[in-house]
Amino acid sequence: MVLIAASSNLPIAPSGGELPPDFTALLSLALYAAIAVFLIGVLLLLARFLGHRTSSPLKKAPYECGLEPTGQAKLGEPVPFYLVAIFFIVFDVEMIFVVSWAVAFHQLGWAGFWQITFFIVILFAGLAYLWKMGGLDWGPRMHVRPRGGRES
């Protein structure tokens, strides 16, 4: 049921929330998506069939700032890049929560303050645990930590 306001021609949303989108809005969205997918497909096919494909050793050579590559590209110790990705995701999610808490600070009050404090303390405890267990040691190890507390 859609109610019309007396002062404007805009429909008033029911007490449950927003109005569902009407058929013309969904049809225009579907038409826009179909046209976009069609155009992308046409452009990819045109590039494939009209493009000039050649292969040579020079094209397959690595390129670095216009200089010929020298030495080995491998590092002495592998850097676990998956840890960088995991840290980024964890701290990115943390920032989303902290920023949204900061935006709603006045509405949340002290209860929100203690909840975000608890959240940050838990994440900091996880970071401290990773640090203690050597999860942040990426370079060559200076010393090997003995297991069980005794050196043999």
WOKAKA-V220463 format. One record per backbone hydrogen bond with DSSP energy under -1.0 kcal/mol. NH is the residue of the N-H (numbers start at 1). CO is the residue of the C=O. If there is no record, write none. Layout:
# WOKAKA-V220463
nh=NH co=CO
nh=NH co=CO
This chain:
# WOKAKA-V220463
nh=5 co=10
nh=12 co=3
nh=17 co=14
nh=26 co=22
nh=27 co=23
nh=28 co=24
nh=29 co=25
nh=30 co=26
nh=31 co=27
nh=32 co=28
nh=33 co=29
nh=34 co=30
nh=35 co=31
nh=36 co=32
nh=37 co=33
nh=38 co=34
nh=39 co=35
nh=40 co=36
nh=41 co=37
nh=42 co=38
nh=43 co=39
nh=44 co=40
nh=45 co=41
nh=46 co=42
nh=47 co=43
nh=48 co=44
nh=49 co=45
nh=50 co=46
nh=51 co=47
nh=60 co=56
nh=67 co=64
nh=81 co=79
nh=83 co=80
nh=85 co=81
nh=86 co=82
nh=87 co=83
nh=88 co=84
nh=89 co=85
nh=90 co=86
nh=91 co=87
nh=92 co=88
nh=93 co=89
nh=94 co=90
nh=95 co=91
nh=96 co=92
nh=97 co=93
nh=98 co=94
nh=99 co=95
nh=100 co=96
nh=101 co=97
nh=102 co=98
nh=103 co=99
nh=104 co=100
nh=108 co=104
nh=109 co=105
nh=112 co=108
nh=113 co=109
nh=114 co=110
nh=115 co=111
nh=116 co=112
nh=117 co=113
nh=118 co=114
nh=119 co=115
nh=120 co=116
nh=121 co=117
nh=122 co=118
nh=123 co=119
nh=124 co=120
nh=125 co=121
nh=126 co=122
nh=127 co=123
nh=128 co=124
nh=129 co=125
nh=130 co=126
nh=131 co=127
nh=132 co=128
nh=133 co=129
nh=135 co=130
nh=137 co=134
